[in-house]
Amino acid sequence: MSSLRPFCLTLRLVAPAAAVLLLLTPASHAQTQAAQATPAPAQSSDPAPASPSQTTVAARSPEQRGVTSRAIDKVKEVAKSAADIFSRVPCLPPKGGTKAMGSLPHVAGKLVAGKPVVIVAFGSSSTAGFGATSPEFNYPNRLAAQLRRQYPTADITVVNAGVGGEDAPEMMKRLQKEVIDVHPDLVIWQVGTNAVLRNLDPGETAKLVEEGIGRIQAAGDADIVLVDPQYSPAVNQRAESAGRMVKLLGKVAELRHVGIFPRFEVMREWHEKQAIPVEGFVIADGLHMNDWGYACFAQLLGDDIIRSVGQIKLGVNVPADVRTYRPM
C-alpha cells in the first residue's frame, strides 16, 4: 500500500476541483445558499475520503486509471482557465471619465478593523451564476476570491442569494429571511432584468426596490449597491423598457443614498468602446454572462470595495450620498 500513498494524496488534492466539474448546470437555490460563495462550493468540494478498498480498485483498474487521468487533466484545464481568464481579453475599467462607486463605510470599516465581514449577493440567475461553467466562476465566488486575496487574514463570507427567474416581487418575499436576518455588512442587489423580459412596469419595480432598500436600512447599517440589467441581445430587444429601468434604478440609488453598479453601461462599453464581441461576454442564449463576463463584473465590483477600504485607511471622507459608480 505504501506505493499507493502518492496517488491517494493526488486524488485527495484534486477531488474538490473534480467535483466542481460535475456541476455544469446552475446550482439549485438550496445548494447555492449552502455554498455561501466559498472558494470551492462546500457541497461538492468536500467529498468523503475514499476507503482503502475503493482506492485500491481505482489504482488497479486500467479503466478507472484512465477516467482518473482524464479527470485530473480536466481539473488542470479548468484551473488554467480560471488563472488566465483575463490574459486573452483583459478586464479594463470603463474608458470614459469614470467615477468610483464611492464610500462603502460599513464594510470598509469592518475590513480596516479586522472584523468579520458578511456580504449578501441578492438577485436572480445572474447572481446564481447561470451561464458559468462551474460554481467557482459565478460572480459572488469570484468576488469572494478577490477580496480574500487582498485581505488574506480577514474573515470574509459572501452569501449567494440568487434565484433564477425572479425579480423584485419575488425577491421582496424573501428579503427578510435571506438578507435582513443575515445581518450583512454589504448587500449587492441585482434586479430589473426579469422585469424587463416579463414586460413588468419599470416604475412598479423601482417602487418595490426602494421599499426593500428602506427595510434593509431600517434594520441595520449595511451598505447597499444596486446592480441594474445586463447589456445583452435579449434585453436590448426591449430597449425602451430596459432604458427606463436603468434610469429609475439610478434615481432610486440617488434618493436612498446607496451605491449603484451600472452593469448595462459597463457591458455596453465592453462591446462599443473596447470592441469585445457580444459573444465574448454573453452565452448563446443571448442573455446570461459567461465566465469572462462574470469575472470582469466581479473584478470591477471588488476593485471599488478595495478602493473604499483604502480611502478609510487614508482618512478620506467620501460623502455617503456619493456612492455611485458612473462609467460615463
Secondary structure, 3 states (H helix, E strand, C coil): CHHHHHHHHHHHHHHHHHHHHCCCCCCCHHHHHHHCCCCCCHHHHCCCCCCHHHHHHHHHCHHHHHHHHHHHHHHHHHHHHHHCHHHHCCCCCCCCCCECCCCCHHHHHHHHHCCCEEEEEEECHHHHCCCCCCHHHCHHHHHHHHHHHHCCCCCEEEEEEECCCCCHHHHHHHHHHHCHHHCCCEEEEECCHHHHHCCCCHHHHHHHHHHHHHHHHHHCCCEEEEECCCCCHHHHCCHHHHHHHHHHHHHHHHHHCCEEECHHHHHHHHHHCCCCCHHHCECCCCCCECHHHHHHHHHHHHHHHHHHHHHHHHCCCCCHHHCCCECC
